[in-house]
Amino acid sequence: MNFINRLKESFKTHSSKHALCINDTFYTYQDLSDAINRIRLYIQKNINPEEKLFGLVANDDLETYASIFALWFENKGHIPINPTAPLDRNLKIFDQTDINTVLDSSKASDFSDSFEVFCTTNSDSGIDINDLKSPDFSENNIAYILFTSGSTGDPKGIPISFKNLNALLSALDKDDEYKLHHSDKCLQMYDLTFDASLTAFMPAFLSGACSYTIPGNSMKYLQVFKLLNKYELTVIKMVPAIINYLRPYFSEINAESVRYCVFGGGKLNDDIVKEWLKCIPNSKLYNHYGPTECTVCSTYYNYNINGSNKSHNGVLPIGKPLNGIEYIIINESGETVASGVQGELCLSGDQLTTGYWKNDKLNDKLFFNHTTSNGSVKRFYKTGDVCYLNEDGDLMYVERKDFQVKIRGFRVELGEIEYHIRNVINNNISVVDIDIENGNNEIALVIEGEKTDTTNLFEHLQNNLPNYMVPTKTFFLPGLPHNSNGKLDRKQLKKIIEKK
């Protein structure tokens, strides 16, 4: 049974139960279903059936969630954009995908000059469900395209099919130790432009549980604190950065209601987990790992609460592959390495995307065929993550192979930030991620030369990049360090500025 049918069955079975809590307002599964049907009917009556992809302004409201499901029930896909991101960046994303229509719950849309905009809050409220037609369904159709940071200055698109998404949800279902119930209260703290949101709200909706969302413009860690206390949440999934910010408040948190705590979207440090578990004394704890290219989650680690847990430089394992995921670890020559030897993690399986959207050059670079140990040829993706297999059979995360980093849970290619900086100033520059006091990473800009006014530069960055990609610290150095090959020595540069 594919996840679309399972969703429909769940919505019907749990119609009177709460599906969403948004800004302290509750919506039932019937409310969600009604909104879905209104949007579906509009699409069936007004949109060319050949139109398969739609822009989606990812607001935090009932209509936006309903839009996702309405499109999926029509076997169509969405391209979500963050309404707080620069308009030019969002327009670039929509232009890349050749969409015609944008679904937007905003009262006034920023996209009406460039696209057909359907205001989802204005859909017909007097529909008859019998008016809805059942579309032909292809699992190879695109369910969504997420755009991540790109080194050329343009975001790169990652299309995920219904087949990919179904493989993920089926794999998660096979974990007998992680089973949600219709009485669960689940945290959904992620922006809908972040793929981790799917593993926060989809298991909840498939189980008839309630998802508690966090407004995108709020201080997320404070909202997590509030929701934990006010609603006694039972299932929480977060980026590790959240507990770094919550650390000063650990003594005030006693969330006995939490039974599952899942982390994903960054390195998880063992020391803070040990402290955090005192705040959630009845919970199991998992560490999820996976690139967007392999549909959100590819591996998982079940933290051993009553025993020992190995770590690498204090970072917990990313664990074992989900059902249906295969991996190899390769050296610089593309050869597989032995257990215990570090190399680049490569992934394969039904969750793997067909490739980057209209980017053959990058596809040729990062996707490859490999003959596995049983003689079959399979397609793999180079994650760019350096890992090794430990003696327990768990994958250990070491570092990024390139200088792509996680900032506040978002994957950021530092080259994209440098690209925009170089459009404004001619100095030699570098962008690095640095550890700040609470254990989180932020972006630092290093400029070679004497101190100068950077007002115009930062105005440009704020107009062209999401907030989390704008450097929070600026350093001026007389010269940037280079290695013996003449290449910029980023590790040495980080050491220099972290001493300042």
C-alpha positions in Angstrom: 0.0 0.0 0.0 1.7 3.2 -1.1 1.8 6.3 1.2 -0.8 8.2 -0.7 -3.5 5.5 0.0 -2.2 5.3 3.6 -2.6 9.0 4.0 -6.1 9.0 2.7 -7.0 6.1 5.0 -5.5 7.9 8.0 -7.3 11.1 7.3 -10.6 9.2 7.1 -10.0 7.1 10.2 -8.9 10.0 12.4 -11.2 12.7 11.0 -12.3 14.0 14.4 -8.8 14.0 15.9 -6.4 17.0 15.8 -4.0 16.9 12.9 -2.2 20.2 13.4 -1.5 22.8 16.1 -0.4 26.1 14.5 0.2 29.1 16.7 -1.9 27.4 19.4 -4.9 26.9 17.0 -5.9 23.3 16.5 -7.1 21.8 13.2 -8.7 18.4 12.8 -8.0 15.8 10.1 -11.5 16.7 8.8 -10.4 20.4 8.5 -7.3 19.3 6.7 -9.2 17.0 4.4 -11.7 19.7 3.5 -8.9 22.1 2.6 -7.2 19.4 0.5 -10.4 18.7 -1.4 -11.0 22.4 -2.1 -7.6 22.8 -3.6 -7.8 19.6 -5.5 -11.1 20.7 -7.1 -9.6 24.0 -8.1 -6.7 22.2 -9.7 -8.9 19.8 -11.6 -11.2 22.5 -12.9 -8.6 25.2 -13.7 -5.2 23.7 -14.4 -4.0 21.9 -17.5 -3.7 18.2 -16.6 -0.3 18.2 -18.2 1.0 20.6 -15.6 2.9 18.5 -13.1 5.0 20.9 -11.0 3.8 23.9 -8.9 5.5 26.6 -6.9 4.5 26.6 -3.3 5.0 29.5 -0.9 5.8 27.6 2.3 3.9 29.5 4.9 3.1 28.0 8.3 -0.6 27.4 8.0 -3.3 24.8 7.3 -3.6 25.8 3.6 0.1 25.2 2.9 0.0 21.7 4.4 -3.2 21.0 2.5 -1.6 22.2 -0.7 1.2 19.7 -0.4 -1.3 16.8 0.0 -3.7 18.1 -2.6 -0.8 18.1 -5.2 0.3 14.7 -4.1 -3.2 13.3 -4.3 -3.3 14.6 -7.9 0.1 12.9 -8.5 1.8 16.3 -8.9 4.8 17.9 -7.2 5.7 21.1 -5.5 8.7 23.4 -5.3 8.6 25.0 -1.9 10.2 28.4 -1.3 10.7 30.3 2.0 8.6 33.5 1.9 11.3 35.3 4.0 14.1 34.5 1.5 15.1 37.2 -1.0 12.5 37.5 -3.8 15.2 37.3 -6.6 16.4 34.0 -5.2 12.9 32.6 -5.0 12.2 33.8 -8.6 15.4 32.1 -9.8 14.2 28.8 -8.3 10.8 29.0 -9.9 12.3 30.0 -13.2 14.6 27.0 -13.2 11.7 24.6 -13.0 9.5 26.2 -15.7 6.4 26.3 -13.5 3.3 28.2 -14.5 1.3 28.3 -11.2 2.2 29.2 -7.7 0.1 28.1 -4.7 0.2 30.8 -2.0 -1.9 31.2 1.1 -0.6 34.8 1.6 -3.1 37.6 1.5 -1.0 39.4 -1.1 1.4 37.3 -3.2 4.9 38.5 -4.3 4.6 36.3 -7.4 1.5 37.5 -9.1 3.5 39.6 -11.6 5.4 36.6 -12.8 3.1 33.6 -12.4 -0.5 32.5 -12.2 -1.1 32.6 -8.5 -3.8 30.5 -6.8 -4.6 31.9 -3.3 -5.4 28.7 -1.4 -7.4 30.5 1.2 -9.9 31.6 -1.4 -10.8 28.1 -2.7 -14.5 27.1 -3.0 -15.9 26.0 0.4 -19.1 24.4 -1.0 -17.7 21.5 -2.9 -19.0 18.0 -3.2 -16.3 15.4 -2.8 -18.1 13.3 -5.5 -17.0 16.0 -8.0 -13.4 15.0 -7.5 -11.8 12.6 -10.0 -9.1 10.1 -9.3 -6.0 10.7 -11.4 -3.8 8.1 -13.0 -0.9 7.6 -10.7 2.8 7.2 -11.7 5.4 6.5 -9.0 8.0 8.1 -11.2 6.4 11.5 -11.1 8.1 14.2 -9.0 6.7 14.7 -5.5 8.9 17.7 -4.8 12.0 19.5 -5.8 14.1 21.0 -3.0 16.8 23.6 -3.9 20.0 23.7 -1.9 23.0 26.0 -1.9 25.1 25.9 -5.1 28.7 26.9 -5.7 27.9 28.8 -8.9 25.7 31.3 -7.1 22.6 29.6 -8.2 20.7 27.1 -6.0 20.7 23.5 -7.3 17.5 21.5 -7.5 17.0 18.0 -6.2 13.9 16.2 -7.5 12.4 13.5 -5.4 9.9 11.1 -6.9 6.9 9.4 -5.3 8.8 6.2 -5.6 11.7 7.7 -3.6 9.4 9.1 -0.9 7.5 5.8 -0.7 10.8 3.9 -0.2 11.7 6.2 2.7 8.4 5.9 4.5 8.3 2.1 4.0 11.8 1.8 5.4 10.9 3.9 8.5 7.9 1.7 9.0 10.1 -1.4 9.3 11.7 0.0 12.5 9.7 -1.9 15.2 11.2 0.2 18.0 9.9 3.5 16.5 6.1 3.3 16.2 3.9 6.3 16.4 0.3 6.2 17.8 -2.7 8.4 17.0 -2.4 9.8 20.5 1.2 11.1 19.9 1.9 14.8 20.0 4.7 15.5 17.5 7.1 18.4 17.1 7.4 19.9 13.6 10.0 22.6 14.0 11.4 22.6 10.4 10.7 25.0 7.6 8.9 23.2 4.8 11.8 24.1 2.5 14.0 21.8 4.6 13.6 18.1 3.8 13.8 17.0 7.4 10.3 18.4 7.8 9.0 15.4 5.9 10.2 12.9 8.6 8.7 15.2 11.2 5.2 15.5 9.9 4.7 12.5 7.6 4.9 9.7 10.2 2.6 11.8 12.4 -0.1 12.2 9.6 0.2 8.5 8.6 -0.5 7.6 12.3 -3.3 10.0 13.0 -1.1 11.9 15.4 -1.0 15.7 15.9 1.9 17.9 14.6 2.8 21.0 16.5 4.5 23.5 14.3 6.8 26.4 15.0 6.5 29.8 13.2 9.4 30.4 10.8 10.1 33.9 12.2 10.4 32.8 15.8 13.4 31.8 17.9 13.0 28.1 17.4 14.7 26.9 20.6 12.4 29.1 22.8 9.4 27.7 20.9 10.5 24.2 21.5 10.9 25.0 25.2 7.3 26.4 25.2 5.7 23.5 23.3 7.4 20.9 25.4 6.1 22.4 28.6 2.6 23.5 27.4 1.5 20.5 25.4 3.6 17.7 26.8 4.9 16.6 23.4 5.7 12.9 23.0 7.7 12.8 19.8 10.3 15.4 19.0 12.6 15.7 16.0 15.2 18.5 16.0 18.5 19.7 14.6 21.3 19.3 17.1 21.8 23.0 17.3 18.5 23.4 19.2 19.8 21.6 22.3 23.0 23.7 22.2 20.8 26.8 22.5 18.6 25.1 25.2 21.6 24.0 27.3 21.3 27.0 29.7 17.7 25.9 30.4 18.3 22.2 30.9 17.7 22.5 34.7 14.2 23.9 34.0 13.2 21.1 31.5 11.6 17.9 32.8 9.8 16.5 29.7 8.7 13.1 31.0 6.1 12.8 28.3 8.7 12.5 25.5 9.1 8.9 24.3 11.0 9.4 21.1 13.7 12.1 20.5 15.2 12.2 17.0 18.0 14.4 15.8 18.9 15.1 12.2 20.6 17.9 10.1 24.0 18.2 11.8 26.7 16.6 13.9 25.4 15.2 17.2 27.8 15.4 20.1 27.8 12.8 22.8 28.5 15.1 25.7 25.4 17.3 25.3 23.2 14.2 24.6 24.1 12.8 28.0 23.0 16.0 29.6 19.9 16.3 27.4 18.7 12.8 28.3 18.2 14.0 31.9 15.6 16.4 30.5 13.7 13.5 28.7 14.1 10.6 31.2 11.6 8.3 29.5 12.7 8.7 25.9 14.6 6.7 23.3 17.0 8.7 21.2 18.0 8.4 17.6 20.4 10.1 15.3 19.3 10.3 11.7 21.6 11.0 8.7 21.0 11.5 5.1 21.5 13.9 2.2 18.6 15.4 0.3 19.7 13.5 -2.7 18.8 10.2 -0.9 15.4 11.4 0.4 15.9 12.8 3.8 17.1 9.9 5.9 19.5 7.2 4.8 21.0 5.9 8.1 20.0 5.9 11.7 21.7 5.3 15.1 19.8 4.1 18.1 21.5 5.7 21.1 22.4 3.2 23.8 20.9 4.9 26.9 22.0 2.3 29.4 25.4 1.4 27.9 28.3 2.9 26.0 28.2 4.8 22.7 31.3 5.2 20.6 32.1 8.5 19.1 34.7 10.2 16.8 36.0 13.4 18.1 33.0 13.5 20.4 30.5 13.0 17.5 28.1 10.1 17.7 27.7 7.5 14.9 25.3 8.0 12.0 24.7 4.3 12.4 23.3 1.7 10.0 21.5 2.1 6.7 17.8 2.1 6.5 16.1 -0.9 4.8 16.8 -0.7 1.1 19.8 1.6 1.3 23.2 0.3 0.2 26.5 2.1 0.8 30.2 1.9 0.0 33.1 4.0 1.2 35.7 4.9 -1.4 39.1 6.5 -1.5 40.3 9.3 -3.8 40.8 6.7 -6.6 37.2 5.5 -6.3 38.2 2.2 -4.8 36.3 0.8 -1.8 38.1 0.8 1.5 38.3 -1.7 4.3 36.4 -1.4 7.6 38.0 1.2 9.8 39.5 3.2 6.9 38.2 6.7 6.2 36.8 7.6 2.8 33.9 9.2 1.1 30.5 7.7 1.9 28.4 6.8 -1.2 24.8 5.8 -1.2 22.4 3.8 -3.4 18.9 2.5 -3.3 15.3 3.3 -4.2 15.5 6.5 -2.2 18.1 8.0 -4.6 17.1 10.9 -6.8 17.4 10.6 -10.6 19.9 13.5 -10.4 20.1 17.3 -10.1 17.6 19.3 -12.0 18.9 20.2 -15.5 22.5 19.9 -14.3 24.3 17.1 -16.3 27.7 18.4 -15.4 27.1 17.9 -11.7 25.3 14.6 -12.2 28.3 13.2 -14.1 30.5 14.3 -11.2 28.6 13.0 -8.3 26.6 9.9 -9.6 28.4 6.8 -10.8 27.8 3.1 -11.5 29.5 0.5 -9.3 29.7 -3.3 -9.3 28.7 -4.5 -5.9 30.0 -7.6 -4.1 27.3 -9.8 -5.6 28.1 -8.7 -9.1 25.2 -6.4 -9.8 25.8 -2.9 -11.1 24.1 -0.1 -9.1 24.0 3.6 -9.2 25.6 5.5 -6.3 25.8 9.1 -5.1 28.9 10.7 -3.6 27.8 12.4 -0.4 31.0 14.4 0.1 31.0 13.1 3.7 34.1 11.4 5.1 33.1 8.4 7.1 34.4 5.0 8.2 32.9 1.8 9.5 33.7 1.0 13.1 34.0 -2.5 14.7 30.3 -2.5 15.7 29.2 -2.1 12.1 28.2 1.6 12.6 29.1 4.4 10.2 31.1 7.1 11.9 31.0 10.6 10.6 34.3 12.5 10.3 33.8 15.7 8.3 32.8 17.2 5.0 35.1 16.3 2.1 34.7 19.7 0.6 33.8 22.9 2.4 30.1 22.5 2.4 28.7 22.9 5.9 25.6 22.7 8.0 24.4 26.1 9.4 21.4 26.0 11.7 20.4 22.7 10.1 20.6 24.0 6.5 23.2 22.7 4.1 25.3 25.6 2.9 28.0 25.6 0.2 30.4 28.3 1.2 31.3 28.8 -2.4 27.9 30.3 -3.1 28.4 33.0 -0.4 31.9 33.7 -1.8 30.4 34.1 -5.2 28.1 36.8 -4.0 30.8 38.6 -2.0 33.1 38.7 -5.1 30.4 40.4 -7.0 30.8 43.4 -4.7 34.5 43.6 -3.5 37.8 42.7 -5.2 39.8 41.8 -2.2 41.0 38.3 -1.6 38.3 36.8 0.6 37.3 33.5 2.2 34.3 32.3 4.0 34.6 29.7 6.8 32.3 28.1 9.3 33.3 28.7 12.9 32.2 27.3 16.3 30.5 29.8 18.5 30.3 29.6 22.3 27.2 27.4 22.5 28.6 24.7 20.1 26.8 25.9 17.0 28.3 26.9 13.7 28.1 30.3 12.1 29.6 31.9 9.0 32.6 34.1 9.2 33.9 36.3 6.4 37.7 36.9 6.2 38.9 39.8 4.0 42.5 40.3 3.1 43.6 43.9 3.6 43.0 46.8 5.9 39.6 47.3 7.6 37.1 49.0 5.3 33.4 49.8 5.4 31.3 46.7 4.5 27.8 48.2 4.7 27.2 47.9 0.9 28.5 44.4 0.9 26.2 43.2 3.6 23.2 44.9 2.1 23.9 43.0 -1.1 24.2 39.7 0.8 21.0 40.3 2.7 19.2 40.9 -0.6 20.5 37.8 -2.3 21.0 35.2 0.4 18.8 33.6 3.2 19.6 34.9 6.6 21.5 31.8 7.7 24.0 32.2 4.9 24.9 35.8 5.7 28.2 36.0 7.7 27.8 36.9 11.3 31.4 37.9 11.9 34.0 39.7 9.7 37.8 39.6 10.1 40.5 41.6 8.3 43.9 39.9 7.9 47.1 41.2 6.2 47.2 37.9 4.2 45.4 34.6 3.8 47.3 31.4 4.6 48.1 29.0 1.7 49.5 25.4 1.7 52.5 24.2 -0.3 50.4 23.6 -3.4 49.4 27.3 -3.4 45.9 26.5 -2.3 44.1 28.4 0.4 44.6 26.6 3.7 41.1 26.7 5.2 42.0 24.7 8.3 44.8 27.1 9.1 42.6 30.1 8.4 39.9 28.8 10.8 42.6 28.3 13.5 43.8 31.9 13.0 40.3 33.5 13.3 39.2 31.3 16.1 42.0 32.7 18.2 40.8 36.2 17.7 
